[in-house]
């Protein structure tokens, strides 16, 4: 039997339910033991970020993947495609025609993992805590439309919104809206370290070395009540230094599943191999990569410099040389598969052109070559990031209009420096909090944006974003969303580069791999189980 490369189709850009692979080889964790999942995500507690797993602070795909296993939210993304559905809640709905009042009723007898009863007051406490702490990660901005939270009895929670927000049910499915126990999470202080407590499908125990979480064991929570079917008793999430180390562990049988981030070389090799012990699963993804600018920095403060970079960068060449068929060029912050997408950057700049870039710089009286440093993270988005930035450097320097150097740093250093405005130009990735165009725009452009960007456009913030959020039918929001993307293409506070697919490699006896990642790259460890021979 040849290796099975399962390609999962997209339905409106999201995952479509399909049958997962199954087979008869021995898994890395053996027998009935917990399934072991590898990741290159690194989890570090530092002086700058001492509370990486507090729901009121965490704001990256790796930490959210831990929280989604352990901390329950009122709503949750469905297994395949569609709008969020109740999770800790029994029901939720807008109770007015203006999308400004949202009410949820909790499930009966809902409990934290330690057995403590969960009440509406705990939900209010959790939401109010995240909003008031205003962590510098910027995650609290997801709750920015909340005005007040009201409770009625032990089970009813009512959210009064400042403005209409049709995307609010999605936001209640994100970890920042996770329900925490006031006994474990202080109101005015983040919870340092790697302890996590909640009412999700699992409890977690952490193996920490030198302020890094190297291994997390998730054990089925006997008190869990929600919509999820938990198909295993235990899953171990093991962090690796890089994709090569993770791949070696899979080959040696030390892990059962290899998740993000696999290298392009690994994916190509697995696709071509005839070894039948491992299945490679390809699925639609909504990940994007982009360059971000500190628009107050002297080197890129002039819009023409940013526009010239947008005019020179050759996305097709970049993707072809670094990622091959695993990514596609992106001409907007909003991926092509999301309702409201517009190819705004291509519409404005067309194909790469040195002559057009030169004209932009000449008109703005910019002396060339423009000297810049592009910063990137060495360990957060995979091994190919360095190669990607080498290609960007070459494209810009070959134009003769720029003198670009590149500099990499580990995420634990990179992210705090970026937030402090120490980088003029830097590379970032985005895994959506929820699959809606709003979540590819507001987090970068609204007040309290997660980049800490100084860029502010009053039309976007005061008119277009609120306009788009009034529309429960997202097709009706397209006009406002397109206007936002057109302004971004003109001002270039960010420069979209590509959108990617996502992959999982799993030993042949592991089932559930078709659903272990959703379209937002959320790990759904509860989907995994052992298969049977045959």
N, C-alpha and C positions, 0 to 999 in steps of 0.2 A: 504493500500500500504506500503511495506517495504521501508526503506531508500534506495535510489539509490546510489550505489557506482559506479561511472563511471570510468572505466579504459581505458585510452586513449592509443592506440597502438603506437609503434615507427616505423618510416620509416627511415632507415639508422640512427637510434639513435635519430631522431628528432620527433617533434610532427606531427602527421597525422591529417588532418581535420576530425572532427567528430561532430555530432549534440550535442549541449549543453543541459543541463537539463532545464526543465521548469515545472511549477506547479501552485498552486493556493493559497499559503499562503501569509499572509501580511508580507512585508519586514520591516526591522528595521527602515528605514528612511521614510517609509510610502508614499503611494500615488504616486504623481509625483515628490516628492522631490529627491534630489541627492542620489545616491547609496553610502553607507558608507562602506569602506573597512578597515579592521583592519590589523595591522602589529605589530610585536615586534621589528622592526628596530627602533633604537634610533638615533636621529639627534641632535648633540650637537656642539655648537660653543665654542671653548676654546682658551686659549692663544696659545696652541700648534697648534691648527687647527681652526683658526678664520673664514675660508672661506669654510665651508663644501659643499656648493652647487655651487661653481664656477666650470664650466666645465674644467678649466685648473688645478683644484685641485682634484675634487671628483674622488674617485676610490674604491668604494665598491658598492655592489648590491643595498643597500638601497638608497643611494644618487643618483645613476644612475637611479633608478626607478622613482625618482622625475624629473630628467633632461629629461628622455625620453618622458615625457608627455608635456614638456614645451619648450625644445630647439631642434630645427630641425637639422638634419644632411643631407648631400648630398645623402647618401645611407641609407637603412634600411633593417633589417632582414624581410623576407617575413612572411606571416601569419602562414604558416605551415613549410614546409621543403624547403631547397634550398639555393642558393647563394643570396647575398643581391641585392636589386633592387633600382632604383632611388627613392628618396624621395623629398628633396628640389631641386634636379637636375631633369631635363627633360630626360637627358641621360648621361651616363658615360662609358668610355671604355679605354682600353690600346690602344695606337696609334702606338706602335712599337711591334716587335716580341720578344723583350727581357724583357718585363714587367717592363720597367723603365720609361715610360712616360704615365701618366694617365690624361685624359681630361674629364671635366664635363661641361655641359651646363645647366645653371639654368632655372627653370620654368619661364615663362613670368609673369610679374606683381607680383612677390614674395614680401611679406611684412612681417615685424615684427608685433607683436600683436598690437603695438601702431600705426600702419599705415605707418611707415617709410619704404621706398622701400629698398629691399635687392639687393645689387649688388655683382659682382664678387670680388670687393675690400673688401667687408665685410667678405667674405669667407677667402680670403687671410689673412686679419687682424686677424681673429679668430684662424686660424691654426698657423700663425707665433707667435701670442701672447702665445698660449699654449706651443709652442716649446721653446720660449725664457724665459718664467717664470721658467721652470724646477722645478715645485713644488715638495716638498719632498715626496709627495705621490707616485711619480714615474710614474704617468699616462702619462706624456709626452713621455715616451719611446715607446708608441704605434705609435708615429709619427717619430720614429728614422730613418726610411729609407727615409724621405723627405729631399731633398737637397734644392730646391727652389720652391716657388709657384709663378706662372706667371698668369697674367690676360690679356684677350683680350676683349676689350669692356666691357659692363656691365654684360654680361651673361656667358662668358667663363672663366673657371679656369683650369690651366694646372699644374699638379704636376710633377716635375722632381725629380726622385728618385736617391739616391746614389747607390743603388744596386737593382737588380731584386727583386720584392716583389709581388708574386701572391696573397698574402693575403691582399693587400692594400685596395681593395674595402670593405672588412670586417671592416678594421680599420676606414674607413670613415663613418661607421654606428655606431660608438661608441661616447658617449657624449663628449669626449675630442676633437672631430672634430666638435662639435656643432657650429652653426653659431650664434654669439653674436653681439649685437649692440655696436659699439665703444662709443656711448654716455653713455652706462650703464657699460661697462667693460673697465677699464683703461689698457693701453698697458703694463705698467711695474708694476702693482700691482693687487693682487687678490682681488676679491670683497667679503668683509667680510659680515657675517650674512646670512640671509635666503631669501634675495630677488633674484628672478629668472625672467629673461625676455628673450624671444626668439620668434620663429615663429612656434612653435609646435602646436599640436592639442588643447592645453589648455593654459590658463593663470592660475597663482597660487596666492592665498593669504594665508599667514602663520599666525598661532596662536602660538606665542612663549612665553614660560614661563621659567624663570631662565636659559636663554641661550639654551633652548631646544625647538625644533619644535615639538609640541604635536599634531597639527592638520593642515592639508593642504587641502584647497578646490580648486579643479581644475574646472574651468569654460570653456566651449567650446569657442575656439578662432574664432571669426567671420572672421578674416583675414587669417585663415589657408588655405594653398594650398599644397596638397601632395597626397600621395597614400592611406592614411588611411580614412576609413569610421568611423566617430565618431557617436556612437549609443546612446549617452546620452548628456544631457546639462550640467550636473554637477556630479562630483564624489568627495567624501571626503575621505581622507586617514588619519586614526586616529592611533596614536602610543600608544602602550600599554607597560606596564612595563614588562609583561611576558605573556606566553601562557595561563596561567590560567585566568588572567584578560581579555584577548581577548576572550577566550571561554565563560566566563560569559556574556560578552557584546553580543555575538551572541545568547546565550540562552535567554537573556532578551529582545532581539529584538532591541538593541541599534546600532548594525551594521548588515549589510547584507551579508558581505563576510569576511571570515577569511583566511588570506594568510600566508606568512611566518612570524614566524616559529611556526608551530604547534608541540606540543610534541608528542612523540610516543604513550603515553597513550591516548591522545585525538584522534589520528588517529584510534587506535584500538577500542576505545569506539564508535566512529562515525561509523566505519565499521560494528560493531555488532548491532547497535541500530535499532529498528523498527520505530522510529519516522520519519514521512514523511515530516516534515517541513524543513529539511536541507538535501542537497545533498553533499556527499563527492566526490570530483573529484581527481582521481589519474592519474598522467601523467609522462612520461619519464622526467628525469632530468639529467643534466650534472654537478651537484655540486660534488666536491670532498673535502675530508678532509685529512690533512697530518700533520706530525710533521716537523718543520723546525729547522735547527741548525745554530748557530753562529759558523762557522767552525774555527774561530780564538780564541774562548773561551777555556781556559785551560782544562775544564772538557771534552770537545768533540772535541778538536783539532785533536786528533789522530783518524785516519779513522777507526781503529779497534773497537773503542768504538761505533761509529755509526753503523758499520757493525754488531756488536754483538746485538745491539738493533733491527736491522732489522731481525736478526736471531731468536730473542725471541718472538717478537710481534706476537700474534695469532689473525689475522684479523677476521677469521670466528667466533671465540669465542667472540671477541669484538662486532661484528655486532649483533650476536645472542642475547647477554645479554643486549645490550643497544637499538638497533634499530629494531630488528626482521626482518620482511620482507620488511622494508622500506629502506634498504640499502644493498649494496653488497660489499664484500671485493675487494680491489683495489691493484693491483700489479705494478702500473706505475703511473706517473703523468697524463698520457693520459687515459681517460676513455675507457672502452671496446667497446663502441658504436661509437667511433670516428675513422675515417680512419687513419691508422698509428699506432694504439695501439699495444703495445707488453707487454706481462707479464714478464717484465725484472726482477723484484724483485723475483718472484716465480722461474724463470729460474735459478737465481743465488743462492737463499737461500733455496728453497724448503719448506718443512713443518717446523714449529717451532722446534728448537732443542737447548736445554741447552748445550749439549756436544759440538756442533759446535761453539756456542757462546763462551764457555769457551776456546776452542782451539784458536779462533781468539784473545782473550784477552791475553792468555798466550804467544802466539807467539810475540805479541807486547809489552810484559813485563808490562802489565797493572795490577796494584794491585786491587784486588776485596775485598769488593763490591765497585763499582764506585758510588760515591755520586753525585746525580743530582737533580735539581728541574725542573719539567715540568710546564710551565705557560700556562694558558688558559684564554679566555675571558668569563666572566660570563653572558653576555647579548646579544652577537652579533649573535651567531649561534644556540640559543635555549636552553631550560632548560636541555636537555639531555647531554650537554657538560660536566658538572661536573661529571656525572655518567661515561661518556666515559673515562675521565681522571683518575677516581678512578679505573676503570678496567685496564687501561694501567699501572698505578702504581702497582697494584696487580700482573699483569703478570711479570713485570720486577723484582719486589722484591721477588716474589716466586721462581725466578730462583736462588736466592742467589748471583747473580753476580752484582746486583745493589742495591743501597740504595736510593730510589726515594721518594721525597716529591712533592706535587702538590700545586699550588697557583693560584687563580683566581683573575681577575681584570676586571672592566667594560671596554668596548671598548674604551671609551674616554681616559682612562689611558693606557690601554694595547697597543693600536696601536702606540702611540708616543714612548713608552718605547721600543717596539720591533724595531722600525725604528732606534732608537739610539743605538741599540746593547746591551741593558741592560739584555736581556734574552739569556741564553745559548741554551735552548730547549723550543720551544713554539708551540702551536697548532694553525693552521690556516685552513680556508676554502677557496675555490676558485669557484666562479661562472664565467664561461668563458665570456670574452668580446665578443667573437664570436666563433661559433662551428667548430674549426679547431685545429688540433694537435699543430700547432705553438703556439697557445694561451695558451697551457698548459705547454709549455717548455720555450719559450723566456722570458716571464715575470718573471721567477724564475732564469734563467741561463744566460741571456744576460747582457751586460753592462747596468747600471742604472736600474737594476731589482727592482720591486716594494717592495720586502722584504728588500732591502738595504743589501742583503747578501754579505759577503766578498768572497764567493766561486766564483772562476773563472777558467774555463777550456778553454784553447785557441783553442783546436780542435772544441769544441762546438761553441764557439763564432765566430771564424774566418773562419771555414770551413763548419761545418754541418748545422748550422742555415741558412747561406746564400745559401747553396746548396739546402736545402729543399724549400726555398722561390722562387727559379727559376722555380719550377714545377707548372704550372697552373693545370695540372692533378694531384690531390693530391695523387693518388695511386702511381704515379711515384716518389713521395717524400718519400715513405715508408722506403727505405733503409737508408737514412740519418736520418729519425726520429727514426728508431729502434736503430741506433748507438748511438744517443743522450740518449735514455732511458737506454741502456746498461751501458753507462758511469755513469749515475746517480745512477743506482743500485749498481755499484762498489764503487763510491765515497760517496754516501749517504749524500748529502747536504740537502736533504729532504727525508722523509719517508712516502710514500703514505699509507693511511689507508682504506678508503672506498669511494664509490660513492653512491649518494642517489637518490631516487625518489622525486617527489614534489607533494604537495597536496594543494587543496583549498576546503574549506567548505563554502557553500553559501545557503542562504534561497531560498526556492523552487520557488519563483517567479522571481529570477534573472537569466537572460539568458546571454550567451557569456562566461560562465565559462570555457569552453573547450579551449578557446584562451586567457584567461586573464593572463596566464603565458606562455611564450615561453620556449624552451628547455634550454635557458641560464638564466632562472628565472627572465626574464624581465617582469615587470608588464605592461600589455597592457590595461589600464583602458578604452580605447575607445571601447573595445569589449563588455562592459557590458551594459545591458539594462534591463527594466522590462518586464516580460513575461505576459501572459494572463491566466486567469483561465481556467482549462480544464484538 
